[in-house]
Amino acid sequence: MLDSSDHRILGQELDLFHLQEEAPGMVFWHPRGYAMYRALESVVRAWTVSSGFEEVKTPELLRSVIWEQSGHWHNFREHMFAFSDEGKSAAMKPVNCPGHAQIVKRRSLSYRDLPLRLSELGIVHRNESSGVLHGLMRLRQFTQDDGHVFLAETDVEREVADFCRSLYDFYRALGFSEIGVAFATRPEQRVGSDAVWDRAEHALAAAAKGAGLPCRLKAGEGAFYGPKLEFELGDRLGRRWQCGTIQLDFVLPERFDLSYDDRSGARVRPAMLHRAMVGSLERFLGILLEQHQGRLPSWLAPEQVRVLPVHAEQRGYAEEIVSRLRQRGVRASCELGSETLARRVAEAHALRIPFSWVVGAREAADRSVTEREASRERRARPLVEALSRAQSACSAPISAKDTPYAGSAEGSD
Ligand SMILES: [Zn+2]
């Protein structure tokens, strides 16, 4: 049975998204849900750029020759949507790595260019059977915050440790404290020799140890091209979902024949790291919705401030407030409607809007607002103070140096 804090119920109640059988496992984002989606996307993007990544965009549909080269055609084909494109076999991308490898291949790299970090908020498709689909948690089309680092083998340990540190900061900034880590080793079906796998597993284990991560072993659950560290967050039912990952790969650089000039001028193969912080943006939003039971942190709330004029006479003042909020990057709206004030306040609370401001004749005269909290508390504030308070409560945690997660509008100052 679905309960009221299931993200699928919240998605309906808060008018965020829907799924329908004509597009199984693919999301129709409604305006409110897409506002929330874009808020997460911009935090992920800012965090990724501040970690030294350059953002790229690569095609959704690639001819199979690329997938044969990467090994996906052999090892992952049952999860891919394949087509005939002008008589040639092609498939929607289930991952972004082969696309990034095409960019790297066109550069003539020297050791000075490394580590080279490319990121993409890439839409990927995976052909999951309808039986395993589960709301936003398991989809057939989703957006990965994917990133690939091309680097010298000697730099792997430091890069992995830096990623782990940054990822923990990121999760903490978003309000997660319990983070599980698993070390997934070589699967049955794989590419690359045992000697290469020995080297990759050893290096990744050393990096995890160096970062002080207590890992649980998941034998045989690595990607087909390399071992990985998986970072799991729990939902309200105690289920654990894989979100972040980092995988060490010596195989794809070989298969795509990537190389760089080392200090002595010799052509050398780079190592490759595949990493993601949230994994699937959609799944991460599902986890956040459940964790907060729809009462999202202010920076993520689809609508952050709702201004409620008592009478039509205050409409002009209310609209001025909304426009000043929008100029400050705050998502705000004004709701006059035909309903009573009490009903409009109740509706704003039901939608879990962090701030509801009532403006009547008195507020318009002295340029103030009256905050109406869900706790029924009322507090008058000068408009200028209310504006800057809302702006700071609604600003996103965009890098590790930012103020830690503040929980809710009330807790932020
Ligand atoms: Zn990858």
Residues whose N, C-alpha, C, O or C-beta is under 5 A from the ligand:
A	BS01	ZN	C97 H274
